[in-house]
Amino acid sequence: MNISYKWLKRYIDTDMTPQQVADALTSLGLEVGGVEQVETIRGGLKGLVVGQVMTCVEHPNSDHLHITTVDLGDGNAPVQIVCGAPNVAAGQKVIVATLGTHLFDGDKEFVIKRSKMRGEESLGMICAEDEIGVGTSHDGIIVLPDDAVVGTPAAQYYGIEDDYQLEVDLTPNRIDGASHYGVARDLAAWMHRHGMQPGLHRPSVDAFASDRADGAIPVTVENAEACPRYAGLTIRNVKVQESPKWLKDLLTAVGQRPINNIVDITNYVLLGTGQPMHCFDLAHVKGDKVVVKTVEAGTRFVTLDGVERTLTDRDLMICNGEAPMCIGGVFGGLDSGVTMQTTDVFLESACFHPTWIRKTARRFGLNTDASFRYERGVDPNDVIYNLKLAALLVKELAGGEICGDIIDIKAHDFPGYPVELRYDYVTGLIGKDIPHDDIKDIVRSLEMDITAEDDEKLQLVVPTYRVDVQRPCDVVEDILRVYGYNNVEFTDTVHGSLSNKTDVDWRDDMQETVSNQLTSVGYHEIMNNSLTVAAYYDNLQAYPADRLVHIMNPLSSDLNVMRQTLLFGGLESIARNINHKNANLRLYEFGNVYTHDASISQDDKALAPYGEHTQLAMWLTGNNHDESWADKVRALNVYDLKADLENVFTNMGINMHDLVVEQCQDDTVAPALRYSNRGGKVIAVMGVVDEALAHRLDVDQPVYYAQVNWNLACKLAMKHDIKYADLPRTLPLRRDLALLVDREVTYDDIRRVVEGTERKLLRSMTLFDVYESNKLEAGKKSYAISMILQDNDKTLNDKQIDAIMNKIIKNLETQLGAKLR
């Protein structure tokens, strides 16, 4: 929500600077993300002054230029300026751009410099309206009245003042802050608390009156649930034209594009007081009546953006006597809006049910200023005030006649929210005993009525514009933000409670352990949205599109399904980092993934059609580190990821002997390696991300990816028994073997044979050399392995060692066809 500082001061009297206002609002919970200066006219008319033309003669080398001397009122001699305007003459008061002034023509900027025009020196520029942004005329230079004072800065002469835009980051519950007057109300409470006199006020509508009894069109509300209050007013004989400068400046300061005086008035009321409004051209209200209702499902309707939409019977529509004109509270129709040809209008001010509006907006993927407010709740008791305010502005800026009385249809009254507030509850929740008088003073400053009180409690009525304050805890939150969070001191006492750990707690602890491990070796944790793009899963076998969980009311076409894997979120993060020149990445993420099995009925109690489980994902890409004189840079590879993944398993207490590691087919990572438990359940999959898949997400460098089924990994880790043993009394022995094997034989094959042969005395095994050459037999390669043998109680003798080695060699020969080199 953008707030104009000048607009805000229309509602509250304050001498606080924009930054002081921002700090106060932030302390109140309306956090201001930034304060930006906004120039009413680009450049702020800096360097422009009122001057007087002292002499004006024709240029000797031109038939249309004039040589003038101009007094700038600075006490110096008049300066010579060559001017091509046909209306320039001696004695005129004019606007002069002095040397060094920056002028703007659209996106182009140019500087006034000392120059020569047809051989004559020119030390400035006499300006036309469009050249400095004070108008659109280029018929000639600006000629000021005789009473203009020479030397006056142009900004002062035209009354140009810069504005400031405050970017307020609204939380979802604070829809009362989605307007200038709402922000002013909060600021007034803060100022009152700090001993200032805020002087809060809003425009009076006492002058509202009907101009004629006839001419009004009738209104019918057929769906009171979706529209508990609807008000309308007919105004005829208006003149649609450009808005005055003050209105355009205010709208521009908050990022709104001025359109015409009628539309700008509705936007002014929306942003000023928080009440969305719509204005219909009566020429398009067929049947001369307005009907608020739902229509038959399947009805086609073209919205203001030119898109044809299919309506449901749960979309509230504002209709005329024949057809829909507007999606109530969301978006207008293509043909019912106000144009420059409009002469008669119907003003709408309403209160729609938030749930109806929210579902319709999500169904059509529309997020408008109106739906944003209606979804969260507008004040039903302000509907009439805002309608009168808009009507008075229409009469002021567009003329016209108000026809008949305001039509006000409401399903019921809208009283404030009653809340009982106990003083001891306030103290218990805040942790500090706030004086009762301070509490009463704060709630009154927030416009809450105290209907009854005693020594223990207050009976309050909260105004209806505070839709988020309906419980005692909500009132306490309001009290605290005005009282000041920083005014609640820390106590010397810490209260705690004991609790038993569950399996879930144990998994959380394991997650923290693994997070610390990965962070310590250079990984960065990321967190991506669980919503993702359905198109990512097109033609994938590992994650088929028919197993996606679709969102019924998606926020957008880019966030329409729940993720099946963490892979794509990580690739998006990698692409973003690479685009910001950060290409060497180690990332990890813990997150939930979701699946849907359409073959399972929702009524099947034994099986659930929807699945959700937690994954750990790891990504590597780029080089192992940035360039350095001390260490050579190398590209990360799949073995770096494999080592990190297996270190995670080890740190969790998972014995690698309990995992079956084998290659597998996967169309997202290839080649892929699968880690399974002895029961065949997949614990993890890792490999190189498919190049074409990575390229689809704008990643053009190799990415190595691993994903772990976190729940299964934790179950396997829980089975790990920690065993303790005395330190060995003997020294370990090392024996090496050089083996000639077929090219298809892997080191993992050799490891399994050796470990299966000698389980008792083998302590570790390492591959320290791989040799391939045309000097070896065809189709062969050589592995050199090292084995550590040790008996913890006694020293091994040669006879025992030879027996072990012979048995290992024999099994390698028979099972793998290995030969000693």
N, C-alpha and C positions, 0 to 999 in steps of 0.2 A: 504494500500500500504506500503510494507516494503522497507525501503531505507538503503543500506549499506553505512556507513560513508566512507570506503575506496573507494568504487565504486563512490560515489559522488565526492570525491577529484580527480578522473580521469578527471572530467569535469570543476572543478573550483579550483583555487589556493586560499587556505585559511588556516590560522593557528587557526581558531576557534575550540574550543573543541566540542565534540558531543553534550553536553548539551547546549552550546551557539548556535549551529546550530539549535537545537530543539526549543529553545526560539525564535530565529529569525523567523523560519518558522511558528510557532504558531501565532506570531504577524502579519504575512502576510496572515493569513487565512488558511494555511496548518497546521492545528492543529496536533501536535505530541502527541500521547497518551502515549508514553513511550519510553525510551532509554534503550536498553538491550545490555550488553557486549556479544559478540559471540567469542568463542575460535575457532581458525582455527584448532587446534588439541586439543582434549579434555584434560584438565589439563594444557595446555599451556607449556608443557615440564618443568614445575617447578620442581626443585630438581635434574634435569639431567645435568651433566657436561661432558666435554671432559676429559678423563683420559688416562694414559699411563700404559700399563702392564709392570711392572719391572721384575717380575719373574713368571714362570709358570711351575709347577711340577704336576705329576700325584697324584691323591688322593690315600692314602694308603689303603683305605677301599672301593674303587670303581674302576670299570674297565672303566668308561666313564667320571668321574668328574676330574676337575683339580683345584689345589689350586694356586691362583694367588695373587700377591701383586700389587696394583694399586696406582699410584701417581695421586691424584686429583687436584694438582696444588694449594692447599690452604696453603702451607707452612708447613703442618704437615707431619708426617711420612706416608708412603704408608699404605693403609688399605688392610686387607686380604679379598678376595672374592672368594668363591667357585663357579666355572662356569662349566656348562655341555656342552657348545658348542664345536663341534669337531674342529673348526678352530681357537680357541684361542691360542695365542702364545706370548712369551715375545717380547717386543719392539713395540707392536701394539698401535696405538691411537684408543681409543674406547669410546663409550657412556656409562656412568655409572649412575645408579639410586642410589642416596645416601640414607642413612637411613631417613625414614620419607616421602619419595617420594610416591605420589599416582599415581598408574598406572591403566589403564582401559582395560578390555577385554569385548567388547560389553557393556552390561548394568552392568556388574560386576566391582567392584572397590576393589583394594587391596593395602595395604601399605607395603612398604619395611621396614622390621624390622630386628634387630639383631637376627640371628638364628644360629643353628648348623646343618650341613649337613654331615651325616655319622661320627659324632663326631668332625668335624672341624668347627670352627667359621667362619661365613660369614657376612661381614659388608656392604653389598650392592649387586648390581646386574649389571652385564655387559649385555647390551641389544641388542636384534635383532630389525630389522625394524618394524615388526608388533606389537612388544610389546610396542612401544612408539608412533605408529601412523604415522611414516614418510614413510612407505612403507608396502608391503604385504609379503615380504620374511621372512621365518623362517628357512632358511637353516643353519644359523649360526649367530654369533654376527656381528654387524656393525664394519667394519674395515675402519677407516678414513685415508685420505692421510697423509703423513708424515709432511706436513706443518700445520696441525691442532694444535692450541695452547692449551696446557694442562691447565685446569681450566676454559676454556671458557664455559659459560652456553650454553646448547644445543639449547635453544630458539634463542640465538644470533647466534650460528653457522649455524643453518638452516634458519635464517631470519624469524622466526615465529613472527607475529604481530597479536594481537587480533583485531577484528573488532567490530563495534557497529551497532546494528540494530535500526533504527528510525521508529517507527510505525506511519505513517502519516494517519490521518483520513480524507480522501477526502470527500468533499461535492460533490453532483451530478454534479454541473456545472464546477468543476475544473478538467476536464479530462486531461488538459495540465500538471497537476502535477502528472499524473500516470506514471512517468518515472524518472529515475535519472537525465537525462539532463533537463527535465522540472522543477524539483525541483531546480536544479543548476541555471537555468535562474531566478527563483524567488529570490533565495538567492543572486544572483549577483546584482539584483535591490536593495535589502535591504542593501547590503554592500556598493554599490555606494552611496546610500542615507546617510549612516553613515560615509562617508569619507574614505572608504577603496577602494583598487584597486583589484577587484575580479579576473581578469584574466580568464574569461569564454572561454572555448574552447571545441571542440569535435573532434573526430578522422578525419583526412583528408582521402578523397577517391580519391585524385588526381592520385594515382598510378593505379587506375582501368584501365584495358585494356583487350581486347579480345585476347585469345591465338591462336585461329584458326577460320577460317571463316565458316567452316561447322559444322555439328553436332547439331545445334539448332533445337528445335521443334517449330512449329507454334502455335499461340494463336488466338482464335476468341472470341469476346464478343458479345453475342446476346441480352443481356438485359442491356442496358446502363443506364437505370433508377436506377436499383438496384446496378450497378457497374459502377460508373462514371469514374473510373480509375483503370486499371489493368496492372501490369508490371511483366515480368517474364524473367528468365535467365536459360540457360542450362549449367551445369558443369559436365564434364565426367572424369572418371578415378580417382575418389576420394577414399580415404582410411578411412573408418569409424572405429573409435577406441575411446578409453577413452580420455576425454578432459584433457588438461594440468591442473596442480594444481591451477594456478591463476584463471582460469575460474571456476573450481569446487568450489573454496573457495568463490568467489563472489556469485555464485548461491546459495550455501549452506547458506551464511550469510543472505539471504533474504527469506529463507524457501523453495527454489526450489531444487528438487532432480536431480542431474546430471544424464544424460542418455547416450549420446554419443556425440562426438564432433559436428556433424551436427545439431542434435536437440538442443544441448546446445547453439550453435551459434544463432539459431532463438530465443531462450529464452533470450539470452544476448541482442539481438537487441530490443526485445519487452520491456524488463525491463529497458534497457539503454536509448532508445530514444522514446519509446511509440508506435512503429509501429509493429503490429502483423504480423507475417510471417508464411508461411507454406512451407515445403519442401517435394516434392514427389519423390518417387523412380521411375526412368524412366522405370524400368523393368515392372512396373505395369501400365504405361501410354499406354494403348492399342491404336493402330492406330497412335502412335507418334504425338499426338496433344492434346491441351488443349482447352476446350470449356466452356465458362462461360455462363450459361443459367438456365432457369427453366425446370423442367421435367414434365411429365404427372402426374396428381394427382393419388395417389394410388400406385406409384412406391415404392418398398421396398428397404431400404438401411441400411446396418449394419455399425454402427459407431465404433470408436476406442475402446469404452468400451464393445463391443460385443453385444450391444442391437440392434435389428432390429426395424427400425422406418419406418412409412408410410409417405411419402412425399406428400405435396400439390403443386399446381401450383404457390404458392407464396413463395416457398423456393428456394433461389438462390443456385445453385449447381456448383461446379467445376468438370467438366466431362472430360473424355478422349474420344476417338473416338467411344466408345461403351457403356460406363456406367458411372454413377456418381462416383467420387472419394472422395468428401469432401463437407460438408455443408458449403458454403461460409461464412467465417467470424465467424463461430461458432465452428465446430468440424470436425475432420478428419475422414476418413473412415478406416475400419479395415485393408485393404490390401495395402494401398498406402503409408504408412509411411516408414521412413528410418530405416533399420535394420543393423546389423553388416555385412550382405552379400551385402549391397547396393554398387554399384560402380558408377552409374550415377544418377544425381539428377536434379530436376527442382525447382528453387527457385521462390516463389510467394511473391509479395509485392503489396498490393492493397488498394483502398479506396472504401468501400461499403457504401450504403445508410443506415443511422442509423435506420430508421423506419423498413426497411426490416429485418435487423439483429435482432432488438429487438423483432419483432413479431415471427420470426422463433425460437429464443432462448426461448421465453415464451411458444410457442406451444409445444416444446419438453422438457421443463423443464430443459434446459441446461444453465449453467452460467459459462463460461470459461473466461480465461484472455483475449482472443481475442474478444469475444462478449462484454465483459465489456467495452472495448475501442471503438469498432466499434459502439456500441449502442449510445455512447455519441459523437462520431465524431473524426476521426483522421485527421491529416494534409495531404491533397491531394498533397501538394507541397513538401512533404518530402518522398514520395514513392520511388523515384529513388535513393536519397541519401542512404536510408536504404538498398535498394537492393544492391547497390555497396558495402556498408560497410559489409554486410553479405557475399558477394562474395569474398571480400578480406580476410575475416576471414577464409572462407572455404579453400582458397588456402594456407593460412598460417598454418592452423591446420590439414587439410586433403589432401592437394595437389590438383591435378586435373587440368583440362583445361577449361577455359571459352570459350564457343562455340558461336561465332557470337556476334551481338550487343544485347543490352537490348531491349526487346519488350515492348513498352510503348503504350497502347491504352487508350485514354482519350476522353470523350464525349465533353469536352470543356475546356477552361482555367479556372483557379481558382484564381481570383484576391483577394486581401485583402478586408476587410470590411471598406467602407468609413464612417466616423463619423464626424459630425460637433460638436465641443465642444465650447460652449460659456463660458467665464469666469464668468459671473454673474450667470449662471446656476450652475457652480461648487460651487460658494459661497452659493447660496441659498440651495443647497442640503446638503452640508456639515455643513453649519452654521458657517463657518469661512472663512475669506478672505485670501486665500493662494497666496503668490506672484506668478506672472505669470512665472517668470523664474524657480521657483520650479516646477510648473506644467509641463512646457516643459521638464525640466530635468527628471522628473519622467516618463513621457510617452516615452521619448527616451530610458530610462533604461529598459522599458518594451518592447522594440523593435517595438514601434509604429512609423510610419513615419509621419513627419509633412510636408504635401505637400503645404500648404499655411497658412498664418497667418496675423492677423492685431491686433489692440488694443483691439478688442472685442472678438475674437474667433480664434480657430485653426481648420484647416482642416486636419484630421488624416486618415491614412490607418492602420487598425489593422491587424496583421499577421493572416494567416489562421489557425494556430494552436490554436488560442484563439477563439474557436467556441462559447464561452459564452459571448464574448464582441462584440456586434454589434449595441449598442445604446449608446447615451450620458450618461445615468445613469450607464451603465456597466463600461464605462471609468472612471466615477467619483468614483465608488466603487474601481477600481484598484488604482486610485490615492490615495484614502484615506488609503487603507491598506498599501501602501508603505510609505506614509507620516506619518502614525501612528495614530490610533484611540485615543490613550492617549494624543496626541498633540492637540486635539480639546477641548478647555476649555468650561466649563459650563458658560452660560450667566446669567445675573441678571434678564432677562426678560422672563416671561412665557406667551406664546400665547395660547389662548383657544377659542373654539367656542361653542355656545349653540345649543342644538338639542332637539327635541321632543321625548319623550319616546313612543315606540310602544308596542304592546302586546308581541312581541318577547323580547324586552328589559325587560319587566315586568317579563317574565319567567326566564330570566337570573338572575335578582335580586333575585327571589324566590329560584333559584338553589343555589346561593351564601348563602342565609339565611339558607337553609337546610344543606348545606355543613358545615357551621360554627357550626350549632347545633350538627350534628353527630360527627364532629371532637372534639367538646368540651366534649362529653361523651365517648371518647376513640376509636372512629372509625378512620380508616385510608382510605384515598381515593386511589383507584387504577385506572389504565387505561389499558385496554387490546385491542388487535388487533381486528378490525371488521371482519377480515378474520379468518376462523376457519376450523375445520375438519368436512367433511360431515358425516363421520362414527358416530359422536356423536349423530346424529339424527335418526339412524337406529331403527326402531320398536317403535318410540315414537308417542303417540297419541296427546299429548299436542303441540308438534312441529313436525308435519309430514314431512318426508324427501321430499315429492313432493311439498312442499311449499318453498324449499330452493332457494335462488338466487345464481346460479352458475357463477363462473368467467370464461370468455372465454379463457383467457391466464393465468392460475394460476401460481403463483410464485413457488409453490411446491405442492405435493400431500397432504401435511398437512395444506395448506392454499388455499383451492379450492372453498369455498363457503362463503357467507356473513352470519353472525350469526343471528339466529332467536330470541335468548335470551341471556342475559348477564350471565346466570347461569354457563356455562361451562368455560368461561374465569376466573370467580372467583374461580371455583374449581381447575383450573390449578394453580392459584396464591396460593391457600391454600396448595396444594400439594407441591409446591416449598418451601413455608415457613416451612411446617412440616419437610421436608427433611433437612432444615437448623436449626432444633431444635427450631422453633418458632411456637408452636402449639396453643397458646391462641390468637385468632384473632377476631377482629371486622372490617369488610371491607365494603366499599360502592363504587358504581360507577355510574356515569351518562354516558349514551352512547346510540347510535342509534342501532336499530335492523331492520331487513329487511325480507320481505316476498314476495313470488311470487304466484299469482293465475293463473294457466295455463288455467283455463276455460274462462278467460277474454281476448279478442283479443287486440293486440297492437293498432289496428285501432279504438277501441272503445273510443271515445272522452269523454264520460260521466264517464267511469270507468277506473282506471289505473291498469294494471296487476301487477305492482310492488308497494309495500308499504314500507314506512320508518317512524318510529316514535321513540321518545325518551323514555327511561326507566330509572328509578332509581332502583338499585338493592342493597340489604343489605345481608350480610352473618355474621353469628355468629358461632363460634366453639371453643371447648376447655373449659377452666375454666374462671371464672369471673375475676380473676387476678392471678398473680404469687404468689408463696408461701410467706407467711408473718407471723411473730409472732403476729402481731396485729389483724389479721382478718382471719377467717377460709375460706379456699378455697372451692368453690363449682362449680360444672359443670354448664355451661350455658345451658339454655333450651329454648324451643319454646316460653315460656311466656316472657322471657327477650326480644326476638325479637318482640313479639306482642306489648309490652309496648313501645319499641323504635319506631316502625312503627306508632302507634297511637299518640305518641308524635310529630312525624313529621307532621301528619295530623293536629293536634291541632296548631302547630306552623305556619302552612300554613294558618290557619283561617278556616279550614274545620270542621264543626260541626259534631261530631260523630252521632248525631241524623239524619243527612242527608244521612248516609251510611247504607246499608243493609249488615249485616255480617252473613254468612252462610257457612257451610261445603260444599266442592265440591270434585269432582273426578279429580285427576291430577296424571299422572304417573311419574312426575319428583319430586314432593313433596307430601308426604303422611304421616300423615293426612294433608289435605290442608284446608285453610280458605280463603274465597273469600269476598272481600269488593266491593260492587257495589253501584252506585248511584240509586236514586229512579226510574230512567228510565231503569234500568237493565244493564247499561254498566259497565263492570268490571274496577274498579279503581286499585285494587291491589290483589295479591295472595301471600300467605305465608304458610310456613309449614316446615316439616323436609325433607331434601333431601333424595330421595330414596337410600337406603343403597347400592344396587347393582350398581346404577348409579354412586354414589360417589366412589365406589371401582374400577370402570373402569378407573377413573382418579387418582388412587393410593391414595385415601383419605379413611382412615380406622377408622375415628372417626366421631361422629354425626355432621352434618352441618345443620344449620337452615337458611332458605333463604326466602327473600321477594322481590317481584318486583312490581314496581308501574308504571302504565301508566302515564308518567309525564305530557303529554299534557292534558289528561282528568282531572288529579288531579289539574292542574293549572286553568283549566276552572271552576272547582267546587270551587276552592279557590277565584276566581275573583267574584263569586256571593255572597261571604260573606259580610254582612253589619256589620260594626262596630257600636255598640250601646253604648251610654253612659247613665248612670243613677246616681242619687244622692246616696250617701252612706246610707245604711239602718239606721234607727233610733232605731231599736229594736234588741234584741238578738235572735240568732237562737235557735231552740228547736230540741232535738234529741229524736227519738223514734226507738226502736228496735223490731224486730219480729223474732221468731224462727219458721221456717216453716218445716213441714214434707211433702215431695213431692216424686213423683215417681223418680226412678233412671235416667230415660230418660230426666227429666226436667233439663234445664241448668240455670245458674244464669242469662244469657242473656234473657231467656224467662221471668224470674221474673222481671228483670229490665224493659223490654218493657211493661209489665202489669202495674207496679207501675207508670212509667213515663206517660203512656197513661191515667191513672186514675187521677192523680193530676199534671197538667201542670203549675199551677199558683204559688203555694207555695213551691213545692218541689225544693230544691236547689241542693242537691247531694244525692248520695246513695252508700253504700259500703257493700261488702260482707266481714264479718270478721270471719266467722267460717263455716266449712263444716264437718259434722259428719256422719260417716257410721259405723254401728255395727250390730251384730246379735241380739242385744237387741231390735232393732227397728223392725217394721213390715217388713215382707219379701218384697223385691223389693223397699224399701223406703230408703231415706236419708234425712238429716236435713241441712237446710241452715239457718244461722243467719245473718240478714241484718240490717244495720243501715241507717236511713233516717234523713236528716236535713230539717226542715220546717221553713219558715220565711216569715213574711209579713213586707215589708220594711217600711210601714207607721204606723202600730199599732201592739200592742202586741196581740198575739193569746190567746184566752181563752180556757178553758178545753172543752167547748161544741164544739167549732170549730175543735179542734184537734181530739176529739173523732169521730166527723162526718167524717173527712178525713180518719182516720185510719180504721173505720168500712167499708167505701167504698172500700178502698184498700184491706182489708181482704176478703170482699165479692167477688171482682173481681178475686183475687187469687184463691179463692175456686172454683168459677164457671168456670174459664178459664183454670186453671192448676190442679185442684183437690187438692190444698194445704190445709193442716190443721195446726192449731196452736198447738205448743207443750207446 
